[in-house]
Structure formats: structure tokens, C-alpha cells
Amino acid sequence: MEGPGQPVKLIWACSVFCVSLDPVTNSLAVTGGEDDKAYVWRVSDGEVLLECTGHKDSVTCALFSHDSSLVASGDMSGMIKVWKVETKEEIWSFEVGDLEWLEWHPCAPVLLAGTDDGNMWMWKIPAGDCKTFQSSACKRAVVGYEDGTVRVWDLKQGNATHVIKGQDGHQGALTCLACNKDGSLVLTGSVDGCAKLINTVTGKVGVMTTLREELKASKGSKDEEDSNSVESVGFCNILPLIAVAYLDGTLAIYDLSSQVLRHRCQHEAGIVHLQWEESSSVVSTCCLDGALRLWDARSGNMVSEYRGHTAEILDFAINREASLAITASGDNQVKVFCLQRPDR
């Protein structure tokens, strides 16, 4: 694998919208793009092992099941397909409304999806047994909705155990969310510029609603517009820290227990996505300027920066060892970077 200045490069014939690694070995990647296809390929040499065809629109969701045996791909029109990696065959498909998101259950062959009409779907794969969680007044299903409401669903009973809305909810559409390790806390972000911390057991909303005000105060900008959307959020696995990424290029690191702003890490352009390393205090970000950056959340300092794309990075994935990063970009390229840090 080549160094940070010479990443392994794969060129597609279109923009690449999503990328994820197989969770068992981290040796396979799947990407989805504007050519209405997803590709499963080997990280070590870029060889394509499976071409997922038959979609009707751009593939914006592509991810492996918990045991890496299956790949699900979903396009913007709502066509969802599941493929068996070993035999390279399509084993299941279903068509819903306009697809917003797609996720596998963390420990079972169960696939969940959210659609633009406000519904959440759940299927057992490959049997296809289905359950639908409906919302009569909102859009953007799963936990976050377009009207700012957050729902905590009981998947077995099919009912919402907590509904966070009004003053407790967001004042605009949700853009992102993340859970801590045991699922007891959810961090949500919205176009309203706020991040909220929600206890999924009690439904209590923490004081993370002050994030926007604290950020404004730290920047000394009283007249800053309220349109600074939160684009990505995440929990650190080893320290009580959370990260919130904003459209104005600010990465804010907060203390989880006190919700106090610890560091503000400024980028040259808007942040698209963030990801914490599994076993360190390093958080990575990808930006509209086409760069991938690694930050030490303890100090707030940038550890390293990786460039090479000529357009925005739309998604990225980092392996368990935090030695490789795979970036997907609007410049029709996927790059595999070898991550190098002084402490490794």
C-alpha cells in the first residue's frame, strides 16, 4: 500500500456517493454511484469481485451485513437489492418509495430502510418477512424526521416508546444521528444548527441544545446566521467525548458529561462526514474541499491531512486498525490512503 501522498486510485465512470468496509475482515469494500450500480472490490488491489446491477437510479446506499456475507444496495428511486458475496448472486429485492437511508441490524440478517414518505421498513433476509413503521404527519423516517421530531421505536412491538418534539425536538429537519456503544444515548444533528443528546431509555433530552450558542460565543460572532447546519455527529469509544461537524467547516469537540466545548477545529470548507477511530481519540473528517483530515480530540490539533481528489469527498470509511482510509468523491474516483501517525 502506498503512502499518504500516493494513494491507490480507482477511477469509476461517474460520481461515487457511498463506501463501506466489510466488518469481519475489512478486506472488501462496496461503493455505490451515479451509474446505477454498486461494486464489491478487494481493498488490497482494487479488483472488482461483484457488480451489483439492476438499479433504476443512482446507488446512494451500499453496505455489508454484520457477518460480511451479504451486501445490500439501494438507489434513490427505492429499489433495494441484497447480494450473497460468496456466490455473487442476487438473493432478494424489494421496491419502496424514494429511499432516504438503509441499515443492517448489528447482529442479525435484518435490513431496515427509511423512505421519503415518512415510513420505516424492516425485513428478514432472505425470507422477506416485513414490518412497516408508519408516520402520518412527518417525513424522513427512522429516529429523525423532517419536522424535527425524534422517535425511539420498539422494533418488536412496532410502537414508538418516546417521541421528542416541540421545544425538546429540533426546529428543522434532522441531518444525522449517532448512538453510543450500548445504545443508551443518541446524538442528533439538524439543519437548525443544534445537536441534541437523547437518553433512549427515559426519553430525556440533554443540554446539547446549547451547542450552537456555545459555538457562536467561542467564535465571537453575534450576528452569525442560524443556517449553519450540523452535518455529522459521533461518540468517541474510549473517552467521554463527542464530535459535531458543521457546514461552515467547524468541527466541535465536546465533553460528554458536562456538554462543555473543549476544542474547535476549523476546516477550509464545509464538513461532509466524520468518523471516530475505534480504539483511539482520533476523529477523521472529509470535506467539500476534497481533503481527508485526522484530528486528535484530546488536544484539538490536526494529526495529518490527505489530499488527491479534485472534487468534494462524499463519504469515507476507515478500517479497524485505522491504517487505511477509503474515500469516495464527486470526481469519479475512489482512493485508498495509507494512514500514517507518529504514535503508530
Order of alpha helices (4+ residues) and beta strands (2+ residues): beta-beta-beta-beta-beta-beta-beta-beta-beta-beta-beta-beta-beta-beta-beta-beta-beta-beta-alpha-beta-beta-beta-beta-beta-beta-beta-beta-beta-beta-beta
